[in-house]
Amino acid sequence: MDRIPILRMGDYLLVTIQVDMHDQLAMTLQDDLTTAVQRTGAKGVLIDISALEMVDSFIGRMIANLSRMARILDARTMVVGMRPAVAITLVELGLSLAGVDTALDVERGMRRLREAVEEAGGSIVDEG
Amino acid sequence: MPTPAFVADTIQKNSAGLVSDWLAELKALAGGADHRISEGELKEQGTEFIDLLAAAAPTGTDITAEPWRPVREFLERTSRSRALQGFSSSETATFVFSLKRPLFERIRQGTKDPASVAESTWAVTEMLDKLGLHTVAFFQKSREEVIARQQEDLLELSTPVVKLWDGVVALPMIGTLDSARTQVVMESLLQRIVETGSEIAIIDITGVPTVDTLVAQHLLKTVTAIRLMGADCIISGIRPQIAQTIVHLGIDLEGITTKATLADALALAFKRSGLTVTRAKTA
């Protein structure tokens, strides 16, 4: 069964969605991500959806849920690289993803995520 | 000789005379030469039409029938070019109707039998009327096509997304917003945000005459979509009346940054990007 890889970069987790999501894949991702956050104690999660071309209400809700679940486990989530067509679809579906932080691309998203985590004072930054 | 055959025969035999008389008639009706179409071109069209008419006329006056197809196609071509050249519908119709008088004269000269003259005249009238109506109908269709194309052009033209600064794009909206336009506006703005990697988008509604619940809803959708993509949106150019309308309608613009003028919005954009504007020299 295919899975969406979750990469660890220090205190952050990087999830890159490169394939079209189907419901089972989304459920697996929810399980995997919550497990990974809990296991690694990550302070931030970056979800890159720049390759995602199609969304439905389920996937839209899934994205919002991922963010909320990570938040409960004390990790900030940043959704980056949403395509215009996807954004329009979500809005038309009435999903405004309130409470989800967004950024234009991975670089900006990472910067904002770092700022947010540092602001919260939760990061164990290696001073050396 | 049966009527349709006689009419066709008359047209065929007198084609050269018919064309010159017809063109003279057209010129007289138009009140002089027309600068939109040259006499040579008109003569060419006249000759072609007479030839096609002579070929189709023996089959009867049902112009929807297959033998009339070349005539119909010729008229469609002609009326389309007339529409594009800016002729009025009556001028275009006159092109066909003015053939009546020369043709009637030729029929009168062609036979002495009054019944035959009357019958042929009726047949020609029926035929030319139908052709004239077909021409006008097609003229109208061509004009509608032109209007539809212009509307499309206007839609494209009315949504320019301008780059104000590095990372700041603005969309000055002009005119009434409807669903179709908002869709185009939203798409082009989001596309530009991706292309330029801008983090701040300003929508200026100075040129929007009225804001009702529907327009406000469209604006909210656009702002939400921009936020979903990871950029910020500022709405500027809200006139006093519009501010009043928004409050009276009970539209909730909570969570949306609004500014009175585009300048204020740009100042805020600078502030958010950490830029300051200073005067280089004291004036």
Interface residues (C-beta under 8 A of the other chain):
Chain A: V79 V80 G81 M82 R83 P84 V86 A87 I88 L90 V91 E92 S96 L97 T102 A103 L104 D105 R108 G109
Chain B: M186 E187 L190 Q191 I193 V194 G197 S198 E199 K221 T224 A225 I226 R227 L228 M229 G230 A231
